[in-house]
Amino acid sequence: MKRISINPGRVEWSGENPGIYLKQDSGSTTYSTLALFFRVVLSPFGRGHAAIVLGAPDTAQGWPGVPNLIMTDNQGLMRWIVDGWVAKMPTFAGKAGLSAMTWLDCESVEKRPGDLKSRYSETLRGSGVTVEMVWRDMGPPLPVELTKQNSATKEHEMYSLFLEAKQAQVIVNGTPLVGIVTERQFFGRTMSTAFLAFSETWISPLPASRRGGA
């Protein structure tokens, strides 16, 4: 299809959505820790921040029994995103920890960008819990655009700017969660399981019947 300057689809939400997926070792077939950060700047539910942390992804239990939690300052927004996006991502789909995670209120968010090459972090505090996500040793920026057929939801187009991280940690109340950064097949190439994702925008494409003959 010919590329055009203005996408005619509907913007669902836009912002930042970096992630950290850790395994106990490079030979593991399952993740020991899954975490996503959200800084949403535009959506039907307004703006908001969140951190989803599954320190026991396959355990149907929430915080404080196990580190399965979501901390956010906009629960309406995040319930919409969890249901419409996160639960459909292959890495999170069907995880018992996602449906059992405890919802916590976020009181503050602190970003420490550093030089975007050596270190970047996001720290959320609230409900007596501190969540810190740290990325280190980033690669060059990688522009990404996905069609509906190739996106995680199979319903939306997605545009973003990724930076792979060679090292990363998820820390809850001062305790690092289990796991190391490994590799996975993503976007048709081998990529790190820890990444920064900036300018991420999800679009519902215009139906083919309304694309001016396309």
C-alpha positions in Angstrom: 0.0 0.0 0.0 1.3 3.5 -0.8 2.5 5.4 2.2 0.7 8.6 2.9 1.6 11.6 5.1 -1.4 11.5 7.4 -2.8 8.3 8.8 -6.6 8.4 8.4 -7.1 6.0 11.4 -8.2 6.9 14.9 -5.5 7.4 17.6 -6.4 5.3 20.6 -3.5 6.2 22.9 0.0 7.6 22.7 2.9 7.9 25.0 5.8 5.9 26.4 5.7 2.1 27.0 9.2 0.6 27.9 9.4 -2.9 29.2 11.6 -5.4 31.0 11.2 -9.1 30.6 13.6 -11.3 32.6 14.5 -15.0 32.7 16.3 -16.9 35.4 18.9 -17.9 32.8 19.3 -17.6 29.0 18.2 -21.2 28.5 14.8 -20.8 30.3 11.7 -21.1 28.3 9.6 -19.0 30.6 10.0 -15.5 32.1 10.6 -15.0 35.8 9.7 -11.3 35.8 7.6 -9.2 33.4 7.2 -5.5 33.8 5.9 -2.6 31.7 5.9 1.1 32.4 3.3 3.5 30.9 3.4 7.3 30.5 0.2 8.0 28.5 -0.1 11.5 27.2 -3.2 11.1 25.1 -6.2 8.8 25.4 -10.0 8.8 25.7 -9.4 8.4 29.5 -7.0 11.2 29.8 -3.3 11.1 30.8 -1.7 8.8 33.3 1.2 6.7 34.5 1.5 3.1 35.5 3.9 0.2 36.2 2.7 -3.4 35.7 5.0 -5.8 37.6 4.6 -9.6 37.5 7.4 -11.0 39.7 5.5 -14.4 39.6 3.8 -14.3 36.2 2.4 -17.8 36.4 1.0 -17.5 40.0 -2.6 -16.4 40.6 -1.8 -14.3 43.5 -1.3 -10.6 44.1 0.8 -8.3 46.4 2.0 -8.7 49.0 2.0 -12.5 48.8 4.0 -12.3 45.6 5.2 -9.2 43.6 2.3 -9.2 41.1 0.9 -5.6 41.1 0.0 -2.6 39.0 0.6 0.9 40.4 -1.2 3.8 38.6 -2.6 7.3 39.0 -5.4 6.6 36.5 -7.2 3.3 37.1 -9.8 3.8 34.5 -7.2 4.4 31.8 -5.2 1.4 32.8 -8.1 -1.0 33.1 -8.9 -0.1 29.5 -5.3 -0.6 28.4 -4.8 -3.9 30.3 -8.0 -5.3 28.8 -7.4 -4.0 25.3 -3.7 -4.3 24.9 -1.6 -5.9 27.7 -3.8 -9.0 28.0 -3.5 -9.5 24.2 0.3 -9.2 24.1 1.8 -12.7 23.5 4.2 -12.3 26.5 1.3 -11.5 28.9 -1.6 -13.4 27.4 -3.0 -16.0 29.7 -0.7 -15.2 32.6 -2.3 -16.0 35.9 -0.5 -13.2 37.6 -2.0 -10.6 35.3 -5.6 -11.3 36.3 -4.6 -11.7 40.0 -2.3 -8.6 40.3 -3.1 -6.1 43.0 -4.1 -2.6 42.0 -2.3 0.1 43.9 -2.6 3.9 43.8 0.4 5.8 42.5 1.4 9.0 44.4 4.5 10.1 42.5 6.5 9.3 39.4 10.2 10.1 39.0 12.1 9.9 35.7 15.9 9.8 35.6 16.8 9.7 31.9 20.6 10.0 32.2 22.2 10.2 28.8 19.9 7.5 27.2 23.0 5.4 26.5 24.3 4.2 29.9 21.2 4.4 32.2 17.5 5.3 32.3 15.0 4.7 35.1 11.4 5.3 36.2 10.4 5.2 39.9 6.8 5.0 41.1 5.7 5.4 44.7 2.4 4.9 46.4 0.4 2.7 48.8 3.5 2.0 50.8 5.3 0.5 47.8 8.2 1.7 45.6 8.7 0.3 42.2 11.9 1.1 40.3 12.6 0.0 36.7 16.2 0.5 35.4 17.6 0.1 31.9 21.3 0.1 31.2 23.6 0.1 28.1 21.2 1.1 25.4 21.7 0.5 21.7 20.9 2.9 18.8 17.3 4.0 18.3 15.2 1.7 16.1 12.1 3.2 14.4 9.2 0.7 14.3 5.9 0.7 12.5 3.6 -2.3 12.6 0.5 -3.1 10.6 -2.6 -4.5 12.2 -1.7 -8.0 11.2 1.7 -7.8 12.9 0.8 -5.9 16.0 0.3 -7.5 19.4 -3.5 -6.9 19.4 -4.1 -7.8 15.8 -6.5 -4.9 15.8 -4.3 -1.8 15.8 -1.4 -0.3 13.9 1.5 0.8 16.1 4.3 3.3 15.7 7.2 3.7 18.1 10.9 4.3 18.7 12.7 1.5 20.5 16.1 1.4 22.2 17.3 -2.1 23.3 19.0 -2.4 26.7 21.6 -5.0 27.4 20.9 -4.9 31.2 17.8 -4.1 33.3 16.3 -4.5 36.7 12.9 -4.3 38.3 13.2 -3.4 42.0 10.2 -3.5 44.5 10.8 -2.0 47.9 14.5 -2.2 47.5 14.5 -5.9 46.4 15.5 -6.7 42.8 13.2 -9.3 41.2 14.6 -12.5 39.8 16.0 -12.7 36.3 18.4 -11.5 33.6 18.0 -9.8 30.2 18.0 -12.3 27.4 17.0 -12.3 23.7 13.8 -13.0 21.8 12.5 -12.9 18.2 10.7 -9.6 17.8 9.9 -7.5 14.7 11.4 -10.3 12.6 14.8 -10.0 14.2 16.7 -11.0 17.4 16.2 -8.3 20.1 16.8 -7.8 23.8 14.0 -8.5 26.2 14.5 -5.1 27.8 13.7 -2.0 25.8 12.8 1.7 25.9 9.8 2.6 23.8 9.2 6.3 23.1 6.6 8.1 21.0 4.5 4.9 21.0 1.1 5.4 19.3 -1.7 2.9 18.7 -4.1 3.5 15.9 -7.4 1.8 14.9 -7.1 1.7 11.1 -9.8 3.0 8.9 -11.9 0.2 7.4 -10.8 -0.7 3.8 -14.3 0.4 2.6 -13.5 3.9 3.7 -10.0 4.3 2.3 -10.9 6.0 -0.9 -10.8 3.0 -3.1 -7.8 1.3 -1.4 
